[in-house]
Structures are given as structure tokens and as C-alpha cells.
Amino acid sequence: MSVQLFKKWVFWAHLVIGLIAGVFVFFMSFSGVLLTYERQIKELSEMRYSVQPKPSSQRITTDRVVDILQQLKPDEHHIYVRWVNREGAAVPAWAGRYSYLLHPYTGEVLREGEGMAAEFFHVVTDFHRYLLLEGGNRSIGKNITAYANLVFIFLLVSGLYLWLPRRFSLKAFKQYLTFPSRYINVHHRNRQWHLVFGVWCLPVLFVIAITATIFHFSWANVALYGAFGESVPKPEKHEEVLNLNADIIPYETLFKQAKLQANNNGYEDWYSMWLEIGEHKNEARFYIDKSIGRRQELAYSLFFDTHTGKQTKVLRKSDWSKGGQAWGTARFLHTGEYFGFVGQTIAGLASLLACILVYTGVVLAWRRLVFLPLQQRAENNG
């Protein structure tokens, strides 16, 4: 098969497959744009509940927060408490799946549930992953987005191949990498947008699409861990915690120890500190984070025995297996959070450009498949 014929086959495959899956690619890209600053927006929504401390104000203890949660939901023993390292910051806390925002000095419930911002992002996330399908149909939505993502990878690779100029020259690359000073017509504009936006955002979109496969396909995880000679870890099995009565050491004491350990290890500027209890018996885990976006390189976990108060383990990303580190990196490369706010911005902008690529691709396909044949037929009839 000649190169010219092969390129023709790639072109038509790119066009037809793009038309079929384009709507789902658009859905995923647009919802990705909406999710760009999810963490920051949710953080800002909680800041509205910050209070001005009085000179005599005393922050409620961690034990008091746990007591409040146990009173509100006595049957829920898996508890999270998130302390924000800011004076007057409200205290987010969870008892199982139930979420609360507590007054930092009185313990009053300022908000029940995660709030409008978080609920909005839950809906967008469900749309992004499952197309808002529920119940037994959720797996259908997940499969559609999974295979649409694979199609998107093909569109990116085939688009790059089709983009390559016939002759490699500075003039050719300039024409394909920059916008002209003026457009001949709308078709010319759409074509240039598709070419130029496509090639400039292709590296970012390729990373986003490739890393998405680990959320959908077991073979992607097998390949990722296998690249480091490892097997995909199996889910942990542990004894269910029926109550917290076995926890002897006060949680506030453990919290103070965690703060001291953080201060002594270069984390005195931590942004938030999560306490998790009830996941494993007689264990309290503190997740100490310097960032809003839970960047793994800027956070670590600290474990205590709630019977003795002794520190049992420190777990940083560097302590994970090579495969585990790669999975964690891929997870946050997908959202851009691996590079913080700048990475999120780049990922969000690339997702926005992906929406434009879908639009221009459909318009160009419509012109080729519908408009031009109708015009030619009209000319022949005339």
C-alpha cells in the first residue's frame, strides 16, 4: 500500500470515527473544563464560614469534634476530621458518608452536607465518568466514556499523522503552527483552528487521555505496574471497626504529636491536616498536606497506635512501590494537579481547546460529506 493511500485511509477513519465519538469526547472535555479548579472553588466555599476569633476563644478539641460526629451519627465509626492551618477556619468533618462543617470554637454545625459547590462538582464528575447514568446503567455510562477515551487517543495520534506536512520545511511548519493574519473564509478559519489548536494542545491532551485509561481498564493498570515488575495490588481486607471504644489515647494528644512531628520535619507550614479513624482498629492516620490540591509530593501520612500513642509508621510517596508511585503520578497528571495550579490551568485550557477541536472537526466533516456534495449536485443539475 502506498503512503498516499494509507494516509487517505487514516483520514477517513479519523473523520468517521471522530463523528461517531465526537459528542462523547465533547462531553468529557467540557466537563473536564468545569472540573479544572474544583479543589480551589470548594475551598473558597468553605472559607465563607470562617469566623473571627475573640481574644478568649479556644479552639474545640479533636475529641470534641469526634464526640459531635458520634452524637449526630452514632452508627458511623469511620471518621474524618480536617484541620485547616488558618485562624478561625471552619472544621470540615465526616461520619461515614455524612458531611458537616463545624464552628471552630463552639462546635455548632454551620453546614450539613458538602454544600452547593461540592454538590455541583459531584454532578459534573458523575457526568464526566458515567454520563449521569445511575444504578445498573452506570456501568454502561462508564464503558461509553472509557471507549470514547480510547477513540480520542486514536484521533490524537491519527490527527498528528495527518497534520505532518508533505515536505518538511520551515515554511510548511510555520503554516501549520501559526494562525494567518487573515482568513479567506469561514472554512479556512475552521481548518486552521483545527490544525493549529490540535497540534499545540496535543501533548497535554495525550497525557490526559492516556492517564485516564487506568481508571477504566484493568489491562492499563497491569501494564503500568508491570513496567516496574510489579503486580496490581489487591484491595485491602481488614476487620470492620464496630465502635471507637478501644481508642484510649485522646485524639487531641495525637493531633498535637502529629503537629510536632510535622514541625520537626519541614512541614510547619502545612495547609491542612486530616485525621482518619475507624478504618483500621486501634489506628489513627494523619494526612499532613502543604497544598490545597493534595499534591502527593507535598504531603505524607503519619500513623499512631490509639492504644499506646506511639507513632507506628510514616508513609511518603517515596515509600510506595515504584508502580504505586507511577499510578499516583498518573492519577494527578490526568487533572494537571501534579504541577499544582499551573498544571490545572494548562489541563483546563487543553480541555477547552479539545471542545473547539470537536466543533471544528464536525463542521469540516459536514462541509465535506454534506455541503460540498449538495453544491456539486446543484451545479450539475444547473
C-alpha atoms as one frame of an Amber mdcrd trajectory, in Angstrom:
protein
   0.000   0.000   0.000   1.354   3.399  -0.956   1.894   6.129   1.621  -0.695
   8.297  -0.102  -3.349   5.560   0.013  -2.537   4.769   3.654  -2.890   8.426
   4.574  -6.243   8.508   2.788  -7.471   5.545   4.864  -6.246   7.241   8.054
  -8.038  10.432   7.055 -11.394   8.725   6.539 -11.016   6.693   9.720 -10.208
   9.905  11.594 -13.247  11.654  10.100 -15.814   8.877  10.532 -14.708   7.735
  13.991 -14.467  11.348  15.105 -18.063  11.972  14.038 -19.295   8.873  15.869
 -17.497   9.517  19.144 -17.214  13.295  18.896 -20.214  14.046  21.097 -18.823
  11.945  23.954 -15.358  13.452  23.563 -17.007  16.865  23.768 -18.908  15.853
  26.926 -15.750  14.630  28.636 -13.738  17.666  27.564 -16.373  20.198  28.584
 -16.931  18.568  31.967 -13.144  18.471  32.362 -13.097  22.241  31.901 -15.722
  22.642  34.636 -13.657  20.458  36.987 -10.428  22.421  36.434 -10.444  24.353
  39.723 -12.681  22.046  41.732 -10.477  21.959  44.836  -9.913  25.715  44.931
 -13.588  26.545  44.456 -14.662  24.095  47.172 -12.039  25.602  49.460 -13.341
  29.117  48.792 -16.899  27.974  49.539 -15.744  26.732  52.962 -13.858  29.954
  53.650 -17.225  31.745  53.740 -17.861  30.000  57.040 -14.666  31.243  58.691
 -15.256  33.108  61.955 -13.430  35.944  63.653 -11.919  34.616  66.893 -12.316
  36.540  70.119  -9.359  37.019  72.498 -10.796  34.371  74.828 -11.687  31.909
  72.046 -10.412  28.371  72.456 -10.419  26.011  69.517 -12.544  22.922  70.075
 -10.516  19.784  70.579 -10.298  16.916  68.142 -12.012  14.710  70.708 -14.908
  17.152  70.869 -15.295  17.029  67.078 -15.364  13.221  67.173 -17.934  13.317
  70.012 -20.159  15.648  67.983 -19.988  13.324  64.986 -20.770  10.304  67.142
 -23.783  12.093  68.583 -25.011  13.061  65.123 -24.360   9.633  63.583 -23.836
   7.060  66.365 -23.698   4.146  63.893 -20.921   5.657  61.784 -17.419   4.925
  63.091 -15.310   5.768  60.038 -14.500   9.400  60.740 -12.517  12.150  59.046
 -11.641  15.484  60.624  -9.820  18.116  58.575  -7.986  20.866  60.385  -7.085
  23.888  58.240  -3.999  25.771  59.425  -5.744  29.142  59.481  -7.170  31.063
  62.433 -10.951  30.911  62.522 -11.275  28.310  59.733 -14.374  26.135  59.975
 -13.779  22.421  60.564 -14.872  20.007  57.806 -15.735  16.604  59.276 -17.284
  13.375  58.033 -19.028  10.489  59.778 -19.122   7.825  57.100 -20.703   9.461
  54.050 -22.291  12.248  56.100 -20.518  15.593  55.897 -20.582  18.556  58.288
 -18.888  21.913  58.702 -18.380  22.824  62.339 -17.771  26.101  64.162 -14.099
  26.019  65.227 -14.781  27.369  68.744 -18.278  26.203  69.700 -18.704  23.033
  67.661 -22.009  24.295  66.243 -22.987  22.710  62.924 -22.572  25.534  60.401
 -23.479  23.423  57.412 -24.824  19.936  56.937 -23.753  18.291  53.698 -20.893
  19.335  51.475 -22.544  22.499  50.178 -23.721  23.706  46.778 -20.236  23.899
  45.257 -19.353  20.315  46.184 -22.768  19.040  45.068 -22.313  20.790  41.723
 -18.925  19.136  41.240 -20.383  15.739  42.225 -22.912  16.115  39.390 -20.204
  17.211  36.922 -17.965  14.312  37.998 -20.816  11.816  37.537 -21.406  13.293
  34.087 -17.683  13.119  33.297 -17.434   9.463  34.359 -20.883   7.956  33.855
 -22.862  10.448  31.697 -25.177  10.853  34.731 -26.481   7.312  34.327 -27.439
   5.700  37.633 -27.940   2.289  39.150 -27.321  -0.625  36.812 -26.918   1.780
  33.894 -23.862   3.393  35.496 -21.604   0.662  34.082 -22.973   1.488  30.608
 -22.023   5.146  31.037 -18.591   4.162  32.338 -17.984   1.891  29.329 -19.077
   4.595  26.895 -16.669   7.143  28.357 -13.921   4.506  28.606 -14.058   3.542
  24.938 -14.675   7.131  23.835 -11.404   7.941  25.581  -9.630   5.216  23.583
 -11.126   6.651  20.410  -9.861  10.065  21.481  -6.330   8.652  21.744  -6.671
   7.328  18.184  -7.922  10.718  16.999  -4.929  12.442  18.571  -2.389  10.059
  17.055  -4.045   9.948  13.631  -4.518  13.718  13.714  -0.791  14.197  14.295
  -0.016  11.894  11.378  -2.410  13.766   9.097  -1.008  17.093  10.284   2.546
  16.306   9.189   3.296  18.317   6.026   4.300  16.505   2.862   7.594  18.327
   2.784   9.446  19.226   5.939  10.380  22.864   5.723  10.291  25.921   7.960
   7.607  27.498   5.784   5.398  24.405   5.985   5.708  24.109   9.752   5.058
  27.821  10.201   1.887  27.476   8.164   0.704  24.560  10.321   1.774  26.022
  13.665   0.590  29.627  13.436  -2.573  31.485  12.532  -2.636  33.582   9.341
  -3.024  37.350   9.526  -6.418  36.983   7.866  -8.750  34.161   6.880 -10.007
  33.630   3.332 -13.377  32.393   4.567 -15.033  30.545   7.451 -13.863  27.173
   6.149 -10.269  28.408   6.109 -10.640  29.637   9.698 -12.116  26.349  10.924
  -9.408  24.338   9.199  -6.627  26.458  10.664  -8.139  26.297  14.143  -8.384
  22.517  13.881  -4.786  22.198  12.721  -3.087  24.746  14.966  -5.064  24.164
  18.173  -4.769  20.432  17.592  -1.007  20.308  17.377  -0.348  22.763  20.217
  -2.586  21.048  22.749  -1.876  17.502  21.549   0.878  16.678  24.125  -1.311
  17.724  27.055  -4.431  16.020  25.695  -2.439  12.852  25.021  -1.246  12.743
  28.639  -4.789  13.390  29.905  -6.234  10.640  27.695  -3.506   8.058  28.360
  -3.672   8.527  32.133  -7.474   8.183  32.008  -7.100   4.546  30.911  -6.010
   3.495  34.423  -9.445   4.487  35.733 -11.263   2.360  33.165  -9.265  -0.708
  32.193  -7.561  -3.429  34.213  -5.068  -4.009  31.393  -3.861  -0.402  31.725
  -3.103  -0.967  35.418  -1.446  -4.310  34.664   0.732  -2.587  32.064   1.610
   0.285  34.397   2.621  -1.902  37.335   4.149  -4.498  35.024   6.525  -1.879
  33.625   8.132  -1.890  37.089   7.991  -5.658  37.504   5.063  -5.495  39.913
   1.549  -6.870  40.128  -1.514  -4.702  40.630  -2.096  -4.579  44.416  -5.244
  -6.254  45.652  -7.765  -4.319  47.774  -7.013  -4.450  51.473  -9.159  -6.641
  53.689  -9.439  -5.771  57.353 -11.692  -6.218  60.308 -14.654  -3.834  60.407
 -14.499  -1.303  63.216 -17.787  -1.522  65.158 -17.001   1.222  67.683 -14.212
   3.512  68.847 -14.237   2.395  72.479 -10.848   0.721  72.126  -9.153   4.058
  71.373  -7.525   5.047  74.672  -5.200   7.942  73.850  -7.092  11.243  73.312
  -7.236  12.245  69.666  -6.185  15.770  70.600  -2.991  14.357  72.102  -2.281
  12.524  68.858  -3.054  15.667  66.873  -0.508  17.634  68.908   2.065  14.904
  68.365   1.360  14.996  64.640   1.834  18.795  64.572   5.111  18.463  66.488
   6.325  15.769  64.096   5.371  17.966  61.121   7.173  20.986  62.579  10.309
  18.917  63.145  10.300  17.591  59.589   9.942  20.724  57.492   6.143  20.756
  57.428   5.493  23.602  59.870   3.738  25.430  57.002   1.199  22.635  56.443
  -2.065  23.816  54.938  -4.356  21.107  56.248  -4.136  18.033  58.408  -6.624
  15.189  58.094  -7.367  12.763  60.892  -8.852   9.406  59.898 -10.066   6.891
  62.466 -12.258   3.825  62.201 -10.677   2.441  59.032  -8.364   0.121  60.952
  -8.782  -0.946  64.548  -6.612   0.955  67.064  -5.135   3.174  64.364  -5.256
   6.907  63.721  -3.885   8.241  60.461  -2.929  11.878  59.928  -2.543  13.135
  56.370  -0.351  16.246  56.508  -0.613  18.374  53.390   1.171  21.553  52.329
  -1.098  22.096  49.329  -4.781  22.703  48.700  -4.821  20.190  45.857  -3.396
  17.263  47.823  -0.204  17.106  45.772   1.416  13.868  46.836   4.956  15.265
  46.744   3.873  17.872  49.310   2.100  15.519  51.700   2.638  12.413  53.783
   0.760  10.123  56.174   1.554   9.626  59.815   0.147   6.669  61.773  -0.388
   6.271  65.529  -1.451   3.406  67.759  -4.525   4.677  69.636  -3.805   2.195
  72.456  -0.291   3.367  73.246   0.009   6.728  71.481   3.182   5.564  69.752
   3.961   6.579  66.201   3.883   3.383  64.149   4.642   4.482  60.606   5.460
   7.395  58.326   4.427   6.959  54.712   5.598   9.304  51.977   5.165   8.869
  48.272   8.815   7.834  48.043   7.997   4.924  50.369   5.471   3.468  47.926
   6.457   0.831  45.392   7.670   2.118  42.026   4.397   1.015  40.439   2.394
   2.733  43.174   4.358   5.942  42.679   3.741   5.774  38.925  -0.001   5.247
  39.486  -0.157   8.199  41.860   1.715  10.382  39.382  -0.591   9.316  36.537
  -3.648   9.999  38.701  -2.677  13.629  39.261  -1.235  14.155  35.771  -4.738
  13.470  34.475  -6.093  16.543  36.247  -2.898  18.588  35.993  -2.696  18.762
  39.793   0.716  17.113  39.713   2.067  20.549  38.713  -0.231  22.480  41.037
  -2.312  25.464  39.963  -0.298  25.961  36.753  -0.820  22.323  35.777  -4.542
  22.551  36.460  -4.747  25.674  34.298  -2.911  24.021  31.404  -5.098  20.893
  31.634  -8.256  23.013  31.744  -7.163  25.124  28.774  -6.280  21.996  26.766
  -9.718  20.539  27.569 -11.338  23.753  26.345  -9.353  23.548  23.119 -10.492
  19.916  22.768 -14.076  21.235  22.687 -13.069  23.571  19.862 -11.403  20.664
  18.038 -14.641  18.674  18.212 -16.640  21.645  16.928 -14.290  22.461  14.044
 -13.943  18.753  13.206 -17.710  18.313  12.920 -18.068  21.487  10.845 -15.279
  20.414   8.480 -16.783  16.918   8.170 -20.238  18.378   7.459 -18.783  20.515
   4.702 -17.013  17.558   3.091 -19.804  14.982   3.486 -22.921  17.119   3.028
 -22.370  20.665   1.855 -19.900  20.047  -0.998 -21.831  17.060  -2.464 -25.060
  19.095  -2.412 -23.299  22.036  -4.035 -21.799  19.817  -6.691 -25.168  18.195
  -7.383 -26.807  21.604  -7.721 -24.122  22.699 -10.183 -24.563  19.520 -12.227
 -28.324  19.982 -12.308 -27.902  23.586 -13.273
